[in-house]
Amino acid sequence: MKRILSFMLLATSSLGCFAQHPILTTKYTADPAPMVYKDTVYLYTTHDEDNADGFLMKDWLLYTSTDMVNWTDHGAVASLKSFSWINKDNGAWAEQVVARNGKFYMYCPIHGNGIGVLVSDSPYGPFKDPINKPLVWQKENWNDIDPTVFIDDDGQAYMYWGNPDPYYVKLNKDMISYSGEIHKVARPAHYQEGPWFYKRAGKYYLAYASTCCPEGIGYAMSDSPTGPWTFKNYIMAPTDKSRGNHPGIMDYKGKSYVFGLNYDLMHSQGIMEHHERRSVSVAEMHYHKDGTIEEVPYWTKEGVAQIGHLNPYKRVEAETMAWSKGVKSEKTNNRVAVNDINNGDYIMLKGVNFGKGAKSITINAAPLNGGTVEIRIDNINGKSLGTCKIAGEENKWSNYIAGMANVSGVHDLYLVFKGDADKQLFKLDYWQMKKR
């Protein structure tokens, strides 16, 4: 039986509003690790399996965005199978990716087996193991989790990690080895795990999951990359609304953001007992003049403001969305597509700029039992711009074209799927509109 991601939708025939906390809806995601590279946010996450009770995590996912509200799913970019020196089907915990000298380094904890490192020539992967062994593994304990890496202005790279105590090492310029000893750091107040290490305006920050449970996001500051660390406050105070948290922090297009996690997506399905099926959210974050951080309330329903608009006249991957109901996404043979599409499901994209109007839409799809895509604006029952029929040879990818009623300006776009009840209709790869 498919997992329906309804999340307490409030859409009505006249209103397009809905409750939105998580930014990713087709999978359970956690441990957000954002990286800004060439004007794009690359958001790497861990992945809770749909049937997880405790932690059941096998791979690492990638999502991208240029407007902070519409996110494109690129599927798994690495997994436990990327490491030849382990033989496990669980334990792909919180990772981080950093760029240096045209390469991208992914630091991955494998619970109980230390921290590994992968490298790629592209932020999209493939990521490969250059050393075929753990980068760090303190075999006397199981503390080697949640690595975070930062390259300082002088070129020295540092990796922090650890639960219940934080540790650090100085990475070499090759980013796949380290010099000197592993240093255990005095635990800042309320430190639990999940450190995120960065620098801003000459000050060093160590944000982390704080207290347990529930966990908030606390942070400490220092004038040195190696501490000592002084606890300052909570970025997000612990709340009974969420059991766990894990920060990822970045500046992007003049604004600061904190990513974290919650269980809102699972709860929206009426599952109130605890399972490790988490969901990533984001909030804008603000600094005081002295560098301390204003406390951020629990993830708001509205999310963050969109930066710019989506262009429908360029190819848009079907797995790009701000919200969805019912659908899932799957990566097969390097093609990421939207699947598990049933009657009444939909995809929503925020802030689509139609300009002076669209003449038609082309949808690349593979029929299963067939159906239609209704193109609507502003809400799921909003003005219909057209209907595209998807029918033909099963599992054959083809382009389907439908004319569109005139529309101008900026609107939220809904692709609403209709067909026989209880049957999967088709799969979607991408779509693109044509100007009038």
C-alpha positions as CSV (number, residue, x, y, z in Angstrom):
1,M,0.0,0.0,0.0
2,K,1.5,3.3,-1.0
3,R,2.5,5.9,1.4
4,I,0.4,9.0,0.9
5,L,2.0,12.3,1.9
6,S,-1.0,14.5,2.6
7,F,0.4,16.6,5.5
8,M,-2.8,18.2,6.8
9,L,-3.6,19.9,3.5
10,L,-5.9,22.9,3.9
11,A,-6.6,23.5,0.2
12,T,-10.2,24.4,-0.6
13,S,-12.0,25.3,-3.8
14,S,-11.2,28.9,-3.4
15,L,-7.9,29.0,-1.4
16,G,-4.5,27.6,-2.3
17,C,-3.1,27.7,1.2
18,F,-1.7,24.6,3.0
19,A,0.3,23.7,6.0
20,Q,3.9,23.3,5.0
21,H,6.9,22.5,7.3
22,P,9.1,20.0,5.5
23,I,10.6,21.1,2.2
24,L,11.0,17.5,0.8
25,T,8.0,15.3,0.5
26,T,8.6,12.3,-1.6
27,K,11.0,10.6,0.8
28,Y,11.9,10.7,4.5
29,T,15.0,12.8,4.9
30,A,17.2,13.9,7.8
31,D,20.6,15.5,8.7
32,P,20.6,18.3,6.2
33,A,24.0,19.4,4.9
34,P,23.7,22.4,2.6
35,M,26.6,23.5,0.3
36,V,26.4,26.6,-1.9
37,Y,28.3,26.2,-5.1
38,K,28.0,28.4,-8.3
39,D,24.7,30.1,-7.3
40,T,23.0,26.8,-6.4
41,V,22.2,25.2,-3.1
42,Y,23.2,21.6,-2.9
43,L,21.4,20.0,0.0
44,Y,22.7,16.6,0.9
45,T,20.6,14.5,3.3
46,T,20.4,11.2,4.9
47,H,17.5,8.9,4.1
48,D,15.1,7.1,6.5
49,E,13.5,4.2,4.8
50,D,9.7,4.2,4.6
51,N,9.4,1.2,6.9
52,A,12.0,2.4,9.5
53,D,11.2,1.9,13.2
54,G,14.6,2.8,14.6
55,F,17.3,4.2,12.4
56,L,17.3,2.4,9.0
57,M,19.6,4.4,6.7
58,K,21.3,3.0,3.6
59,D,22.3,5.9,1.3
60,W,22.8,9.7,1.0
61,L,20.6,11.9,-1.2
62,L,21.0,15.2,-3.0
63,Y,18.5,18.0,-3.7
64,T,19.2,21.3,-5.4
65,S,17.5,24.7,-5.5
66,T,18.1,28.2,-6.7
67,D,15.0,29.8,-5.1
68,M,14.8,28.0,-1.7
69,V,11.3,26.7,-2.2
70,N,11.3,24.5,-5.3
71,W,13.7,21.6,-4.8
72,T,14.9,19.1,-7.4
73,D,15.5,15.5,-6.3
74,H,18.7,13.9,-7.7
75,G,18.3,10.7,-5.9
76,A,21.1,8.8,-4.1
77,V,24.6,10.0,-4.8
78,A,26.4,7.6,-2.5
79,S,25.5,4.6,-0.3
80,L,27.0,2.1,2.1
81,K,28.0,0.1,-1.0
82,S,30.4,3.0,-1.9
83,F,32.7,1.7,0.8
84,S,34.4,-1.7,0.0
85,W,35.7,-2.1,3.5
86,I,32.3,-2.4,5.2
87,N,29.6,-5.0,4.8
88,K,26.5,-3.4,6.3
89,D,23.0,-2.7,5.1
90,N,22.4,0.0,7.7
91,G,24.3,2.9,9.3
92,A,24.5,5.7,6.6
93,W,24.4,8.5,9.1
94,A,24.8,12.3,8.9
95,E,27.3,13.4,6.1
96,Q,28.7,16.7,4.8
97,V,30.1,17.6,1.4
98,V,32.7,20.4,0.9
99,A,34.3,21.7,-2.3
100,R,38.0,22.3,-2.8
101,N,40.2,22.7,-5.9
102,G,37.5,21.6,-8.3
103,K,36.7,18.4,-6.3
104,F,33.9,17.5,-3.9
105,Y,34.6,15.6,-0.7
106,M,31.8,13.7,1.2
107,Y,32.5,12.8,4.8
108,C,30.3,9.9,5.8
109,P,29.9,8.2,9.2
110,I,29.2,4.5,9.1
111,H,27.8,3.8,12.5
112,G,30.2,1.6,14.4
113,N,32.8,1.7,11.7
114,G,34.2,5.2,11.9
115,I,34.1,8.0,9.3
116,G,34.9,7.4,5.6
117,V,35.5,9.9,2.8
118,L,34.4,9.9,-0.8
119,V,35.5,12.2,-3.6
120,S,33.9,13.3,-6.9
121,D,34.6,15.7,-9.8
122,S,31.0,16.8,-9.6
123,P,28.7,17.8,-6.8
124,Y,26.2,15.3,-8.3
125,G,28.7,12.4,-8.1
126,P,29.5,9.7,-8.7
127,F,31.4,9.7,-5.3
128,K,34.2,7.2,-4.9
129,D,36.4,6.0,-2.0
130,P,40.0,7.2,-2.6
131,I,41.6,5.5,0.4
132,N,39.6,2.3,0.9
133,K,39.6,2.6,4.7
134,P,38.2,4.8,7.4
135,L,39.5,8.3,7.6
136,V,38.9,8.2,11.3
137,W,37.9,5.3,13.5
138,Q,38.4,5.3,17.3
139,K,37.7,1.6,17.8
140,E,37.5,1.9,21.5
141,N,34.1,3.7,21.3
142,W,31.2,4.4,18.9
143,N,31.6,8.2,19.1
144,D,32.7,8.7,15.5
145,I,29.5,10.2,13.9
146,D,28.3,13.4,12.3
147,P,31.4,14.9,10.7
148,T,31.4,18.5,9.7
149,V,34.3,20.1,7.7
150,F,35.3,23.7,7.3
151,I,38.2,25.2,5.3
152,D,39.5,28.3,7.0
153,D,40.8,31.5,5.3
154,D,44.4,30.3,5.6
155,G,43.6,27.1,3.8
156,Q,43.6,24.8,6.8
157,A,40.7,22.4,6.9
158,Y,39.2,21.1,10.1
159,M,36.8,18.2,10.7
160,Y,34.7,18.1,13.9
161,W,32.5,15.2,14.9
162,G,31.2,13.2,17.8
163,N,28.6,12.1,20.3
164,P,28.6,12.6,23.3
165,D,31.8,14.6,23.1
166,P,33.1,16.7,20.2
167,Y,36.4,15.9,18.5
168,Y,38.5,17.5,15.8
169,V,41.5,16.9,13.5
170,K,43.3,19.1,11.1
171,L,42.8,17.7,7.6
172,N,45.7,17.9,5.1
173,K,45.3,19.7,1.8
174,D,44.4,16.5,0.0
175,M,41.3,16.4,2.2
176,I,41.5,12.6,2.5
177,S,44.1,12.4,5.3
178,Y,44.9,14.3,8.5
179,S,48.0,15.4,10.5
180,G,48.5,15.4,14.2
181,E,46.4,13.8,16.9
182,I,42.6,13.6,17.3
183,H,41.7,16.2,19.8
184,K,38.8,15.8,22.3
185,V,37.1,19.1,22.9
186,A,35.5,20.3,26.1
187,R,31.8,19.8,25.6
188,P,29.9,23.1,25.2
189,A,26.8,23.4,27.3
190,H,23.9,21.3,26.1
191,Y,26.0,19.6,23.4
192,Q,24.5,16.3,22.2
193,E,25.7,15.5,18.7
194,G,25.4,16.7,15.1
195,P,28.0,19.6,15.1
196,W,28.0,22.1,12.2
197,F,31.3,24.1,12.1
198,Y,31.6,27.4,10.2
199,K,33.0,30.9,10.3
200,R,31.3,34.2,9.8
201,A,32.6,37.8,10.2
202,G,35.8,36.6,12.0
203,K,33.9,34.5,14.5
204,Y,33.8,30.7,14.7
205,Y,30.6,28.9,15.3
206,L,29.8,25.3,16.4
207,A,26.1,24.7,16.1
208,Y,24.8,21.3,17.3
209,A,21.8,19.2,18.4
210,S,21.4,20.1,22.0
211,T,19.9,18.3,24.9
212,C,17.8,15.1,24.4
213,C,15.0,14.6,24.2
214,P,13.5,16.6,22.6
215,E,16.5,18.2,21.0
216,G,16.9,21.8,20.1
217,I,19.7,23.5,18.1
218,G,22.3,25.2,20.3
219,Y,25.4,27.0,19.4
220,A,28.8,28.0,20.8
221,M,31.3,30.6,19.6
222,S,35.0,31.0,19.7
223,D,37.8,33.3,18.4
224,S,39.8,30.2,17.4
225,P,38.9,27.3,15.1
226,T,40.0,24.9,17.9
227,G,38.1,26.5,20.7
228,P,37.6,27.0,23.6
229,W,33.9,27.1,22.8
230,T,31.5,29.2,24.8
231,F,27.8,28.3,24.7
232,K,25.7,31.3,23.6
233,N,22.1,30.2,23.3
234,Y,19.7,28.2,21.3
235,I,19.2,28.8,17.6
236,M,16.0,26.8,18.1
237,A,14.9,25.9,21.6
238,P,13.9,22.3,22.4
239,T,10.2,21.7,21.9
240,D,7.8,18.9,22.4
241,K,6.8,19.3,18.8
242,S,9.9,17.5,17.7
243,R,12.0,14.7,19.2
244,G,15.3,15.2,17.3
245,N,17.1,18.0,15.4
246,H,20.3,18.4,13.4
247,P,21.6,21.7,12.0
248,G,23.0,22.7,8.7
249,I,23.7,26.4,8.2
250,M,24.5,28.6,5.2
251,D,24.4,32.1,3.7
252,Y,22.8,32.3,0.3
253,K,21.9,35.4,-1.8
254,G,22.3,37.8,1.1
255,K,20.3,35.8,3.6
256,S,21.2,33.3,6.3
257,Y,19.4,29.9,6.8
258,V,19.3,27.1,9.3
259,F,18.2,23.7,8.2
260,G,17.0,21.0,10.7
261,L,14.7,18.1,11.0
262,N,11.4,17.1,12.5
263,Y,8.8,14.3,12.3
264,D,6.0,16.4,10.9
265,L,5.8,14.5,7.6
266,M,5.2,11.3,9.4
267,H,2.8,12.8,11.9
268,S,0.8,14.3,9.0
269,Q,-0.1,10.7,8.0
270,G,-1.6,10.0,11.3
271,I,1.4,8.1,12.6
272,M,1.9,9.5,16.1
273,E,3.9,6.7,17.7
274,H,7.6,7.2,17.4
275,H,9.5,5.9,14.4
276,E,12.7,7.3,12.9
277,R,11.0,8.7,9.8
278,R,12.2,12.3,9.7
279,S,11.8,15.3,7.4
280,V,13.9,18.3,6.6
281,S,12.8,21.9,7.2
282,V,14.5,25.3,6.8
283,A,14.1,28.7,8.4
284,E,15.7,32.1,7.8
285,M,18.2,33.0,10.5
286,H,19.4,36.5,11.7
287,Y,22.5,37.7,13.5
288,H,22.8,40.4,16.1
289,K,25.6,43.0,15.6
290,D,27.8,41.1,18.1
291,G,27.6,38.0,16.0
292,T,25.1,36.1,18.3
293,I,22.1,34.6,16.7
294,E,18.4,35.5,17.1
295,E,16.4,32.5,18.3
296,V,14.4,30.9,15.5
297,P,10.9,29.7,16.4
298,Y,9.9,26.1,15.6
299,W,9.5,25.6,11.8
300,T,6.8,27.9,10.5
301,K,4.0,26.7,8.2
302,E,4.9,29.3,5.6
303,G,8.6,28.2,5.3
304,V,11.0,30.7,3.8
305,A,10.4,33.4,1.2
306,Q,11.1,32.4,-2.4
307,I,14.1,34.0,-4.1
308,G,13.3,34.7,-7.7
309,H,10.8,32.8,-9.8
310,L,10.7,29.5,-11.7
311,N,11.0,29.6,-15.5
312,P,8.6,27.2,-17.1
313,Y,10.1,27.8,-20.5
314,K,13.2,25.9,-19.7
315,R,13.2,22.1,-19.1
316,V,11.9,21.4,-15.5
317,E,12.5,18.0,-14.0
318,A,9.3,16.5,-12.8
319,E,11.0,15.8,-9.5
320,T,11.2,19.5,-9.0
321,M,8.5,20.6,-6.5
322,A,7.7,22.8,-3.5
323,W,5.1,20.3,-2.3
324,S,3.4,17.2,-3.4
325,K,0.7,14.7,-2.4
326,G,1.0,11.0,-2.9
327,V,3.8,10.8,-5.4
328,K,7.3,9.4,-4.9
329,S,10.5,9.7,-6.8
330,E,12.9,7.0,-8.0
331,K,16.4,6.9,-9.5
332,T,16.9,4.2,-12.1
333,N,19.8,4.0,-14.6
334,N,20.7,7.7,-13.7
335,R,17.2,8.9,-14.6
336,V,15.3,10.4,-11.6
337,A,11.5,10.2,-12.3
338,V,8.3,10.8,-10.4
339,N,6.4,7.6,-9.9
340,D,3.7,6.0,-7.7
341,I,1.2,8.4,-9.3
342,N,-2.5,7.7,-8.5
343,N,-5.8,9.5,-9.0
344,G,-5.9,12.7,-7.1
345,D,-2.2,13.1,-6.5
346,Y,-0.4,16.2,-7.5
347,I,2.8,18.2,-7.6
348,M,2.9,21.9,-6.7
349,L,5.6,24.5,-7.8
350,K,5.7,27.9,-6.2
351,G,6.2,31.2,-8.0
352,V,6.1,30.1,-11.6
353,N,6.6,33.1,-13.9
354,F,4.4,32.7,-17.0
355,G,5.5,36.1,-18.4
356,K,3.0,37.0,-21.2
357,G,1.6,33.5,-21.4
358,A,2.2,29.9,-22.4
359,K,1.0,28.4,-25.6
360,S,1.5,24.7,-24.8
361,I,3.2,22.2,-22.4
362,T,5.3,19.2,-23.3
363,I,5.4,16.4,-20.7
364,N,7.8,13.5,-21.0
365,A,6.1,10.5,-19.5
366,A,5.9,6.7,-19.5
367,P,2.3,5.3,-19.3
368,L,1.3,2.6,-17.0
369,N,-2.4,2.4,-16.9
370,G,-2.7,5.9,-18.3
371,G,-4.4,9.0,-17.2
372,T,-4.3,12.8,-17.5
373,V,-2.4,15.7,-16.1
374,E,-4.5,18.8,-15.3
375,I,-2.5,22.0,-15.4
376,R,-3.9,24.4,-12.8
377,I,-2.8,27.6,-11.1
378,D,-3.0,28.9,-7.5
379,N,-4.6,25.9,-5.9
380,I,-5.5,22.3,-6.8
381,N,-9.0,23.4,-7.8
382,G,-7.8,26.6,-9.4
383,K,-8.2,27.8,-13.0
384,S,-7.5,25.0,-15.5
385,L,-5.0,25.9,-18.2
386,G,-5.3,22.6,-20.0
387,T,-5.2,18.9,-19.8
388,C,-2.5,16.5,-21.1
389,K,-3.5,12.9,-21.8
390,I,-0.9,10.3,-21.1
391,A,-1.6,7.0,-22.8
392,G,0.2,4.6,-25.0
393,E,2.7,1.7,-24.8
394,E,3.4,0.8,-21.2
395,N,6.7,2.0,-19.8
396,K,7.7,3.7,-23.0
397,W,9.0,7.2,-22.5
398,S,7.4,9.7,-24.9
399,N,6.6,13.4,-25.2
400,Y,2.9,14.4,-24.8
401,I,1.8,17.9,-25.8
402,A,-1.3,19.8,-24.7
403,G,-2.4,23.4,-25.5
404,M,-2.8,25.9,-22.7
405,A,-5.3,28.7,-22.0
406,N,-3.6,32.1,-21.7
407,V,-2.2,33.1,-18.4
408,S,0.3,35.8,-17.5
409,G,2.3,36.8,-14.5
410,V,3.5,34.7,-11.5
411,H,1.4,31.9,-10.1
412,D,1.8,28.7,-8.2
413,L,1.5,25.8,-10.6
414,Y,-0.3,22.5,-9.8
415,L,0.0,19.4,-11.9
416,V,-3.0,17.3,-10.8
417,F,-3.2,13.7,-11.8
418,K,-6.4,11.9,-12.7
419,G,-7.2,8.4,-13.8
420,D,-8.7,5.1,-12.7
421,A,-8.8,4.8,-8.9
422,D,-6.3,2.5,-7.2
423,K,-4.2,2.1,-10.3
424,Q,-0.8,3.7,-10.9
425,L,-1.2,6.0,-13.9
426,F,2.2,6.9,-15.4
427,K,5.7,8.0,-14.6
428,L,7.0,11.5,-15.3
429,D,10.5,12.6,-16.2
430,Y,10.3,16.3,-17.1
431,W,8.1,19.0,-18.6
432,Q,8.5,22.3,-20.5
433,M,6.2,25.0,-21.7
434,K,6.3,27.0,-24.9
435,K,5.7,30.7,-25.0
436,R,2.9,32.3,-27.0
